[in-house]
């Protein structure tokens, strides 16, 4: 088992300081080229499964646009992440806080992800729960919508989850929404009501990110 990280809650995946003064610096730290790279990146080789979420792999392959650490240094199964809204999207400038809760039989089953910061998005329900393929239980989709390889696999890590979430912010999936109202607005009034609600969430996230 990995040793718990230090009690300082050191950020992973970004070298930016988590202070109010650095919010704009962090938000602008993910370039357009990096965002496109994140959207394309997939694991090429299976990594050795570990019984608990591991920071070592993440430190070897840092992903721009987020930081992560343990909520409680004595609990390796509960993580807190800060996700920076991708550039050139409606979420740009946002600093969204979320929790990752890993099951005891990880990596055989996926973690649950929940936004603590309010966010308006087709693939995040109104309670903050994230609904994307990579976080769905492994195996066949009984509705036939997703292929097994699109769902959770034991090779996935915090890194690949975060890449998928950043991609989700840049390119919502309106065909399988968790928030039906947000999906409807995204399809029919993307630059109107949907944009206004997202902008309000971005402003609120900046105000509350480091509380």
Backbone as JSON, one array per atom type, in Angstrom:
{
  "sequence": "XXXXXXXXXXXXXXXXXXXXXXXXXXXXXXXXXXXXXXXXXXXXXXXXXXXXXXXXXXXXXXXXXXXXXXXXXXXXXXXXXXXXXXXXXXXXXXXXXXXXXXXXXXXXXXXXXXXXXXXXXXXXXXXXXXXXXXXXXXXXXXXXXXXXXXXXXXXXXXXXXXXXXXXXXXXXXXXXXXXXXXXXXXXXXXXXXXXXXXXXXXXXXXXXXXX",
  "N": [[0.84, -1.19, 0.0], [0.45, 2.27, -0.78], [2.23, 4.88, 0.9], [0.5, 7.34, 2.83], [-0.04, 10.67, 1.52], [1.68, 13.72, 2.51], [0.57, 15.89, 5.2], [0.26, 18.36, 4.18], [-1.33, 18.66, 1.97], [-0.32, 18.77, -0.69], [-0.36, 19.98, -3.98], [-1.07, 18.15, -6.95], [-0.14, 17.58, -10.32], [-0.04, 20.16, -11.19], [2.05, 23.01, -10.96], [1.34, 25.35, -9.87], [0.65, 27.84, -7.4], [-1.9, 27.55, -4.95], [-3.54, 30.01, -4.37], [-5.59, 32.92, -3.87], [-4.61, 35.05, -5.36], [-3.35, 33.82, -7.42], [-5.24, 32.72, -9.05], [-6.07, 33.59, -11.67], [-3.7, 33.13, -13.03], [-3.38, 30.38, -12.85], [-5.64, 29.57, -14.22], [-5.06, 30.4, -16.78], [-3.03, 28.75, -17.47], [-3.29, 26.49, -18.99], [-2.79, 25.77, -22.18], [-4.16, 26.2, -25.55], [-3.16, 24.24, -27.23], [-2.39, 22.33, -25.36], [-4.88, 21.61, -24.29], [-6.06, 20.37, -26.51], [-4.3, 18.25, -26.74], [-4.83, 16.88, -24.36], [-7.41, 16.02, -24.85], [-6.97, 14.16, -26.8], [-5.35, 12.24, -25.66], [-4.77, 8.92, -24.61], [-4.47, 5.99, -22.54], [-1.7, 4.04, -23.42], [-0.54, 1.65, -22.72], [-1.39, -0.98, -20.43], [-1.27, -0.21, -17.0], [0.28, -1.28, -13.95], [-2.0, -2.6, -11.73], [-3.06, -1.17, -8.67], [-3.85, -1.53, -5.18], [-4.87, 0.72, -4.0], [-5.75, 4.16, -4.78], [-3.12, 5.77, -6.49], [-0.56, 8.19, -6.06], [1.91, 8.21, -7.23], [2.01, 7.44, -9.95], [0.65, 9.55, -11.06], [2.33, 11.68, -10.5], [4.42, 11.04, -12.18], [3.26, 11.4, -14.65], [2.11, 14.16, -15.06], [-0.86, 16.14, -15.42], [-1.89, 19.03, -16.98], [-4.08, 21.59, -15.77], [-5.44, 20.74, -13.55], [-5.44, 20.04, -10.0], [-4.7, 17.8, -7.3], [-5.37, 16.07, -4.22], [-5.38, 14.37, -1.02], [-8.38, 14.28, 0.91], [-8.45, 13.6, 3.56], [-5.61, 12.74, 5.26], [-5.42, 10.22, 6.33], [-7.05, 8.62, 4.9], [-6.97, 7.0, 2.05], [-8.81, 6.71, 0.06], [-10.44, 8.82, -0.51], [-10.45, 11.67, -2.36], [-9.7, 15.09, -3.12], [-10.18, 17.35, -5.76], [-9.13, 20.1, -7.78], [-10.34, 21.6, -10.58], [-9.45, 23.25, -13.47], [-11.17, 25.42, -15.59], [-11.21, 24.71, -19.03], [-9.31, 26.53, -21.54], [-10.75, 28.73, -24.03], [-13.32, 27.8, -23.86], [-16.68, 27.83, -22.53], [-16.31, 27.48, -19.87], [-13.91, 28.54, -19.17], [-11.55, 29.98, -16.98], [-12.84, 29.22, -14.71], [-12.68, 27.65, -11.45], [-13.08, 24.72, -10.32], [-14.19, 22.74, -7.71], [-14.05, 19.32, -6.74], [-14.95, 16.03, -5.55], [-13.44, 12.83, -5.39], [-14.37, 9.58, -4.83], [-13.19, 6.53, -4.0], [-13.91, 3.05, -4.44], [-13.55, 0.23, -2.22], [-12.72, -1.98, -3.62], [-11.3, -0.95, -5.72], [-8.82, -1.21, -8.26], [-10.87, -2.49, -9.65], [-13.43, -1.6, -9.82], [-15.02, 1.55, -10.65], [-14.29, 4.91, -9.38], [-16.48, 7.28, -7.7], [-17.47, 10.49, -8.76], [-17.96, 13.79, -7.73], [-19.0, 17.07, -8.12], [-18.31, 19.71, -5.98], [-18.33, 22.41, -6.09], [-20.76, 24.52, -7.55], [-21.94, 23.73, -10.77], [-22.95, 24.09, -14.14], [-23.86, 21.88, -16.43], [-24.34, 19.55, -19.1], [-23.57, 16.89, -18.54], [-23.33, 16.62, -15.85], [-25.15, 16.04, -13.04], [-27.78, 17.78, -11.21], [-27.13, 17.58, -8.58], [-24.45, 17.48, -8.6], [-23.13, 15.16, -9.3], [-21.01, 13.37, -11.48], [-21.48, 12.18, -14.75], [-20.1, 10.24, -16.89], [-18.76, 8.08, -19.42], [-16.35, 6.74, -18.68], [-16.52, 6.51, -15.96], [-18.5, 4.73, -15.49], [-19.8, 1.55, -14.44], [-17.86, -1.4, -15.14], [-18.09, -3.53, -18.1], [-20.85, -4.77, -20.1], [-23.17, -2.44, -21.47], [-26.41, -2.26, -20.5], [-28.32, -0.91, -21.92], [-27.25, -0.64, -24.35], [-25.93, 1.6, -25.27], [-23.28, 2.36, -24.74], [-20.02, 1.13, -25.51], [-18.18, -1.66, -24.16], [-15.43, -1.06, -23.89], [-15.44, 1.65, -23.61], [-16.28, 2.15, -21.12], [-15.55, 1.86, -17.57], [-12.28, 0.61, -16.94], [-9.78, -1.45, -15.42], [-7.25, -0.38, -15.94], [-7.42, 2.33, -15.84], [-6.68, 5.52, -14.35], [-6.29, 8.19, -11.88], [-5.27, 10.19, -13.45], [-6.21, 9.59, -16.13], [-8.93, 9.8, -15.67], [-9.19, 12.52, -15.03], [-8.35, 13.68, -17.45], [-10.49, 12.9, -19.06], [-12.59, 14.27, -17.82], [-11.85, 16.97, -18.15], [-11.96, 17.04, -20.93], [-14.69, 16.58, -21.18], [-15.74, 18.99, -20.19], [-14.91, 20.67, -22.2], [-16.24, 19.63, -24.39], [-19.28, 18.84, -24.24], [-21.5, 16.0, -23.88], [-24.4, 15.84, -25.3], [-26.2, 13.89, -25.94], [-26.55, 11.93, -24.07], [-27.54, 12.92, -21.42], [-27.0, 13.94, -17.98], [-28.06, 16.06, -16.74], [-30.88, 17.14, -17.82], [-32.12, 19.58, -18.39], [-29.96, 21.34, -18.68], [-28.76, 20.17, -20.9], [-30.72, 20.55, -22.85], [-30.74, 23.35, -23.04], [-28.11, 23.71, -23.88], [-28.19, 22.61, -26.44], [-30.18, 24.16, -27.7], [-29.99, 26.86, -26.98], [-27.33, 27.8, -26.73], [-25.6, 30.03, -26.69], [-27.03, 31.77, -25.24], [-29.15, 31.47, -22.68], [-27.89, 29.18, -21.6], [-25.16, 29.88, -21.7], [-25.17, 32.11, -19.99], [-25.81, 30.94, -17.5], [-23.63, 29.23, -17.11], [-21.57, 31.13, -17.0], [-22.22, 32.43, -14.63], [-21.73, 30.37, -12.82], [-18.96, 30.09, -13.18], [-18.0, 32.57, -12.23], [-18.82, 32.36, -9.56], [-17.34, 30.14, -8.77], [-14.76, 31.15, -8.81], [-14.84, 32.88, -6.7], [-15.18, 31.25, -4.52], [-13.3, 29.24, -4.56], [-11.0, 28.89, -2.93], [-11.8, 28.82, -0.34]],
  "CA": [[0.0, 0.0, 0.0], [1.22, 3.49, -0.83], [2.17, 5.68, 2.1], [-0.35, 8.51, 2.62], [0.69, 11.9, 1.27], [1.89, 14.55, 3.69], [-0.61, 16.61, 5.63], [0.25, 19.69, 3.58], [-2.22, 18.65, 0.81], [0.43, 19.28, -1.82], [-1.07, 19.83, -5.25], [-0.49, 17.26, -7.94], [-0.6, 17.84, -11.67], [0.24, 21.55, -11.54], [3.01, 23.6, -10.05], [0.88, 26.67, -9.5], [0.24, 28.03, -6.01], [-3.34, 27.66, -4.82], [-3.92, 31.2, -3.64], [-6.52, 33.74, -4.62], [-3.89, 35.89, -6.29], [-2.86, 33.06, -8.57], [-6.35, 32.1, -9.77], [-6.02, 33.88, -13.1], [-2.5, 32.52, -13.56], [-3.66, 28.95, -13.0], [-6.66, 29.4, -15.26], [-4.47, 30.61, -18.1], [-1.86, 27.88, -17.61], [-3.56, 25.4, -19.92], [-2.84, 26.33, -23.52], [-5.07, 25.55, -26.49], [-2.5, 23.01, -27.7], [-2.45, 21.35, -24.27], [-6.24, 21.12, -24.2], [-6.26, 19.41, -27.6], [-3.51, 17.07, -26.41], [-5.54, 16.16, -23.32], [-8.57, 15.37, -25.42], [-6.54, 13.03, -27.65], [-4.5, 11.3, -24.94], [-5.35, 7.71, -24.04], [-3.4, 5.12, -22.06], [-1.22, 3.16, -24.48], [-0.24, 0.35, -22.15], [-1.94, -1.16, -19.11], [-0.37, 0.01, -15.88], [0.09, -2.25, -12.89], [-3.08, -2.22, -10.83], [-2.69, -1.02, -7.28], [-5.04, -1.69, -4.35], [-5.38, 2.03, -3.62], [-5.37, 5.21, -5.73], [-1.71, 6.06, -6.31], [-0.06, 9.48, -6.52], [3.19, 8.06, -7.91], [1.78, 7.44, -11.4], [0.23, 10.89, -11.42], [3.52, 12.52, -10.47], [5.22, 10.71, -13.36], [2.56, 11.89, -15.85], [1.23, 15.24, -14.62], [-1.81, 16.68, -16.37], [-2.18, 20.44, -16.73], [-5.48, 21.92, -15.67], [-6.06, 20.3, -12.3], [-4.58, 19.6, -8.91], [-5.4, 16.78, -6.51], [-4.78, 15.67, -2.95], [-6.29, 13.65, -0.14], [-9.23, 15.06, 1.81], [-7.96, 13.21, 4.88], [-4.36, 12.0, 5.04], [-5.57, 8.85, 6.81], [-8.0, 7.91, 4.05], [-6.47, 7.03, 0.67], [-9.89, 6.48, -0.88], [-11.22, 10.05, -0.74], [-9.59, 12.71, -2.93], [-10.28, 16.37, -3.55], [-9.5, 17.87, -6.95], [-9.5, 21.4, -8.33], [-10.29, 21.51, -12.04], [-9.43, 24.55, -14.11], [-11.96, 25.44, -16.81], [-10.33, 24.73, -20.21], [-9.35, 27.76, -22.35], [-11.58, 28.77, -25.24], [-14.62, 27.17, -23.61], [-17.51, 28.65, -21.64], [-15.87, 27.25, -18.49], [-12.58, 29.13, -19.0], [-11.42, 30.84, -15.8], [-13.46, 28.6, -13.53], [-11.86, 26.8, -10.58], [-14.16, 23.88, -9.81], [-13.78, 21.74, -6.71], [-14.8, 18.07, -6.82], [-14.45, 14.92, -4.73], [-13.38, 11.49, -5.96], [-14.49, 8.56, -3.79], [-12.82, 5.23, -4.59], [-14.42, 1.88, -3.73], [-12.51, -0.6, -1.6], [-12.22, -2.94, -4.6], [-10.57, -0.27, -6.78], [-9.31, -0.62, -9.49], [-11.83, -3.32, -10.38], [-14.62, -0.77, -10.02], [-14.64, 2.96, -10.78], [-14.66, 5.84, -8.3], [-17.57, 8.22, -7.94], [-16.98, 11.86, -8.79], [-19.04, 14.74, -7.42], [-18.59, 18.46, -8.02], [-18.74, 20.42, -4.78], [-18.66, 23.72, -6.65], [-21.9, 24.49, -8.46], [-21.56, 23.76, -12.18], [-24.08, 23.84, -15.04], [-23.27, 21.09, -17.51], [-25.23, 18.44, -19.46], [-23.13, 15.59, -18.02], [-23.24, 16.69, -14.39], [-26.52, 16.25, -12.58], [-27.97, 18.97, -10.39], [-26.5, 17.33, -7.28], [-23.0, 17.54, -8.78], [-22.57, 13.86, -9.69], [-20.52, 13.34, -12.86], [-21.94, 11.01, -15.49], [-19.37, 10.02, -18.13], [-18.57, 6.65, -19.67], [-15.19, 6.18, -17.99], [-16.88, 6.28, -14.56], [-19.58, 3.75, -15.41], [-19.37, 0.21, -14.06], [-17.33, -2.13, -16.29], [-18.93, -4.56, -18.71], [-21.8, -4.4, -21.13], [-24.22, -1.47, -21.16], [-27.69, -2.96, -20.74], [-29.1, -0.13, -22.87], [-26.58, -0.72, -25.63], [-25.45, 2.9, -25.72], [-21.83, 2.43, -24.62], [-19.23, -0.07, -25.71], [-17.46, -2.01, -22.92], [-14.12, -0.4, -23.81], [-15.66, 3.05, -23.27], [-16.62, 2.22, -19.7], [-14.41, 1.72, -16.67], [-11.33, -0.5, -17.06], [-8.81, -1.37, -14.31], [-6.03, 0.36, -16.31], [-7.63, 3.76, -15.67], [-6.06, 6.15, -13.18], [-6.76, 9.56, -11.65], [-4.85, 10.96, -14.63], [-7.12, 9.39, -17.26], [-10.23, 10.34, -15.28], [-9.14, 13.98, -15.16], [-8.32, 13.98, -18.88], [-11.86, 12.73, -19.55], [-13.44, 15.34, -17.27], [-11.47, 18.2, -18.84], [-12.53, 16.9, -22.25], [-16.14, 16.73, -21.01], [-16.03, 20.41, -20.07], [-14.68, 21.29, -23.52], [-17.12, 19.07, -25.41], [-20.34, 18.09, -23.56], [-22.25, 14.99, -24.62], [-25.81, 16.15, -25.13], [-27.04, 12.75, -26.31], [-26.79, 11.11, -22.88], [-27.34, 13.91, -20.36], [-27.38, 13.74, -16.59], [-28.88, 17.25, -16.47], [-31.68, 17.27, -19.04], [-32.37, 21.0, -18.64], [-28.71, 21.91, -19.21], [-28.56, 19.63, -22.24], [-31.68, 21.22, -23.74], [-30.23, 24.71, -23.27], [-26.87, 23.61, -24.66], [-28.54, 22.34, -27.83], [-31.1, 25.13, -28.3], [-29.71, 28.25, -26.62], [-25.97, 27.68, -26.19], [-25.01, 31.35, -26.48], [-27.99, 32.58, -24.49], [-29.38, 31.09, -21.28], [-26.86, 28.24, -21.15], [-23.92, 30.64, -21.49], [-25.34, 32.96, -18.8], [-25.75, 30.11, -16.3], [-22.25, 28.79, -16.95], [-20.77, 32.29, -16.58], [-22.49, 32.65, -13.21], [-21.01, 29.32, -12.08], [-17.53, 30.4, -13.26], [-17.73, 33.66, -11.28], [-18.98, 31.85, -8.19], [-16.23, 29.24, -8.49], [-13.58, 31.97, -8.52], [-15.02, 33.51, -5.39], [-15.23, 30.27, -3.44], [-12.36, 28.15, -4.82], [-9.97, 28.7, -1.91], [-12.38, 28.96, 1.0]],
  "C": [[0.88, 1.24, 0.0], [1.15, 4.19, 0.52], [1.31, 6.89, 1.84], [0.49, 9.73, 2.33], [0.81, 12.73, 2.53], [0.65, 15.36, 3.99], [-0.7, 17.99, 5.01], [-0.71, 19.79, 2.4], [-1.52, 19.24, -0.4], [-0.31, 18.99, -3.11], [-0.32, 18.9, -6.16], [-1.0, 17.68, -9.3], [-0.42, 19.28, -12.09], [1.2, 22.11, -10.54], [2.61, 25.0, -9.63], [0.47, 26.7, -8.04], [-1.26, 28.2, -5.94], [-3.68, 28.81, -3.9], [-4.85, 32.03, -4.5], [-5.81, 34.57, -5.67], [-3.49, 35.13, -7.54], [-3.98, 32.43, -9.39], [-6.27, 32.33, -11.26], [-4.82, 33.23, -13.75], [-2.72, 31.03, -13.8], [-4.6, 28.75, -14.18], [-6.08, 29.56, -16.65], [-3.32, 29.67, -18.39], [-2.05, 26.73, -18.55], [-3.75, 25.97, -21.31], [-3.83, 25.58, -24.39], [-4.48, 24.23, -26.98], [-2.56, 21.93, -26.64], [-3.84, 20.76, -24.15], [-6.52, 20.08, -25.27], [-5.51, 18.12, -27.32], [-4.23, 16.23, -25.37], [-6.71, 15.4, -23.9], [-8.19, 14.15, -26.24], [-5.89, 11.91, -26.83], [-5.28, 10.11, -24.4], [-4.21, 6.85, -23.54], [-2.99, 4.13, -23.14], [-0.95, 1.75, -23.97], [-0.91, 0.22, -20.79], [-0.88, -0.89, -18.05], [-0.68, -1.01, -14.8], [-0.98, -1.78, -11.93], [-2.58, -2.16, -9.4], [-3.95, -1.09, -6.43], [-5.62, -0.37, -3.89], [-5.0, 3.04, -4.69], [-3.95, 5.67, -5.45], [-1.33, 7.42, -6.85], [1.2, 9.33, -7.35], [3.02, 8.14, -9.42], [1.42, 8.84, -11.88], [1.42, 11.84, -11.44], [4.41, 12.28, -11.68], [4.61, 11.32, -14.62], [1.59, 13.0, -15.46], [0.36, 15.76, -15.75], [-2.07, 18.13, -16.02], [-3.68, 20.63, -16.6], [-6.16, 21.41, -14.42], [-4.99, 20.04, -11.25], [-5.38, 18.64, -8.05], [-4.65, 16.48, -5.23], [-5.81, 14.96, -2.1], [-7.12, 14.62, 0.68], [-8.76, 14.86, 3.24], [-6.73, 12.35, 4.66], [-4.44, 10.55, 5.5], [-6.52, 8.02, 5.96], [-7.56, 8.05, 2.6], [-7.58, 6.94, -0.37], [-10.76, 7.7, -1.16], [-10.27, 11.17, -1.15], [-10.39, 13.97, -3.21], [-9.48, 16.89, -4.73], [-10.02, 19.27, -7.25], [-9.29, 21.33, -9.83], [-10.4, 22.9, -12.62], [-10.23, 24.49, -15.41], [-11.07, 25.58, -18.04], [-10.43, 26.05, -20.98], [-10.25, 27.6, -23.57], [-12.86, 27.95, -25.11], [-15.41, 28.11, -22.7], [-17.05, 28.54, -20.19], [-14.5, 27.86, -18.19], [-12.58, 30.09, -17.8], [-12.04, 30.25, -14.55], [-12.47, 27.74, -12.76], [-12.85, 25.93, -9.81], [-13.63, 22.79, -8.88], [-14.67, 20.5, -6.83], [-14.17, 17.04, -5.9], [-14.49, 13.62, -5.53], [-13.41, 10.49, -4.8], [-14.27, 7.19, -4.42], [-13.41, 4.09, -3.78], [-13.27, 1.05, -3.18], [-11.95, -1.62, -2.58], [-11.66, -2.24, -5.85], [-9.26, -1.0, -7.0], [-10.3, -1.46, -10.28], [-13.11, -2.56, -10.67], [-14.22, 0.7, -10.0], [-14.95, 3.77, -9.53], [-15.92, 6.61, -8.68], [-16.99, 9.63, -7.89], [-18.15, 12.82, -8.61], [-18.45, 16.15, -7.34], [-19.17, 19.07, -6.74], [-19.1, 21.85, -5.16], [-19.84, 23.58, -7.61], [-21.41, 24.59, -9.91], [-22.78, 23.39, -13.02], [-23.53, 23.17, -16.29], [-24.18, 19.91, -17.82], [-24.86, 17.11, -18.81], [-22.84, 15.59, -16.53], [-24.64, 16.95, -13.86], [-26.59, 17.4, -11.57], [-27.43, 18.81, -8.98], [-24.98, 17.34, -7.38], [-22.37, 16.24, -9.22], [-22.22, 13.85, -11.18], [-20.96, 12.04, -13.54], [-21.21, 10.96, -16.84], [-19.01, 8.53, -18.22], [-17.47, 6.03, -18.82], [-15.49, 5.87, -16.52], [-18.05, 5.32, -14.4], [-19.02, 2.36, -15.12], [-18.9, -0.57, -15.29], [-18.31, -3.16, -16.84], [-19.88, -3.98, -19.74], [-22.79, -3.37, -20.6], [-25.56, -2.11, -21.5], [-28.58, -2.21, -21.73], [-28.46, -0.1, -24.25], [-26.02, 0.59, -26.15], [-23.93, 2.98, -25.73], [-21.18, 1.08, -24.9], [-18.47, -0.38, -24.42], [-16.13, -1.28, -22.77], [-14.24, 1.1, -23.51], [-15.94, 3.24, -21.79], [-15.36, 1.99, -18.85], [-13.6, 0.46, -16.96], [-10.3, -0.36, -15.94], [-7.52, -0.62, -14.65], [-6.19, 1.86, -16.06], [-7.08, 4.26, -14.34], [-6.72, 7.51, -12.96], [-6.43, 10.43, -12.86], [-5.86, 10.82, -15.77], [-8.52, 9.89, -16.94], [-10.25, 11.85, -15.49], [-9.08, 14.42, -16.62], [-9.73, 13.91, -19.45], [-12.77, 13.85, -19.06], [-13.12, 16.67, -17.94], [-12.03, 18.19, -20.27], [-14.05, 17.09, -22.23], [-16.53, 18.19, -20.91], [-15.9, 21.11, -21.43], [-15.71, 20.83, -24.54], [-18.2, 18.22, -24.74], [-21.0, 17.07, -24.48], [-23.73, 15.22, -24.34], [-26.74, 15.0, -25.43], [-27.38, 11.86, -25.11], [-26.61, 11.98, -21.64], [-27.71, 13.4, -18.97], [-28.25, 14.9, -16.12], [-29.64, 17.57, -17.76], [-31.9, 18.74, -19.39], [-31.13, 21.66, -19.23], [-28.47, 21.44, -20.63], [-29.48, 20.31, -23.25], [-31.19, 22.64, -24.06], [-28.97, 24.69, -24.12], [-27.16, 23.4, -26.14], [-29.28, 23.52, -28.47], [-30.74, 26.59, -28.04], [-28.31, 28.36, -26.01], [-25.36, 29.04, -25.86], [-25.93, 32.31, -25.74], [-28.06, 32.15, -23.04], [-28.31, 30.14, -20.76], [-25.57, 28.98, -20.82], [-24.01, 31.5, -20.23], [-25.22, 32.14, -17.51], [-24.33, 29.61, -16.04], [-21.38, 29.93, -16.45], [-20.99, 32.59, -15.1], [-21.75, 31.62, -12.36], [-19.5, 29.6, -12.07], [-17.19, 31.49, -12.26], [-17.81, 33.17, -9.84], [-17.82, 30.94, -7.82], [-14.96, 30.01, -8.15], [-13.63, 32.56, -7.14], [-14.87, 32.52, -4.25], [-14.16, 29.2, -3.52], [-11.43, 27.87, -3.65], [-10.49, 28.95, -0.5], [-12.04, 27.76, 1.85]]
}
